[in-house]
């Protein structure tokens, strides 16, 4: 049997996106589900937010922003200017 560890503990403050805005709150409880070879970890941060999955929880606002910047950069890198222009022109003709 292997140990399961979490990024955060009860009482820690986590930052997350909710409705396209950064929110934060203390971890009230931790839910761990194991099945089918997968481990799912969620943090309860209150009735308003429910549970936040571990991969969506960050230790600081800056850490969350850095993650968003990296994600946006990867998304933009997948397209070239030519691709964007071609897509725009295709949509304009539709």
RAPE-V167316 format. One record per backbone hydrogen bond with DSSP energy under -0.5 kcal/mol. NH is the residue of the N-H (numbers start at 0). CO is the residue of the C=O. Records with the same first field share a line. If there is no record, write none. Layout:
NH->CO, CO
This chain:
4->2
10->26
11->8
13->24
14->57
15->22
17->20
20->17
22->15
24->13
26->11
27->43
28->43
30->41
32->39
34->37
37->34
39->32
41->30
42->51
43->28
44->42, 49
49->45
51->42
53->40
55->52
56->53
57->14
63->59
64->60
65->61
66->62
67->63
68->64
69->65
70->66
71->67
72->68
73->69
74->70
75->71
76->72
77->73, 74
78->75
83->79
84->80
85->81
86->82
87->83
88->84
89->85
90->86
91->87
92->88
93->89
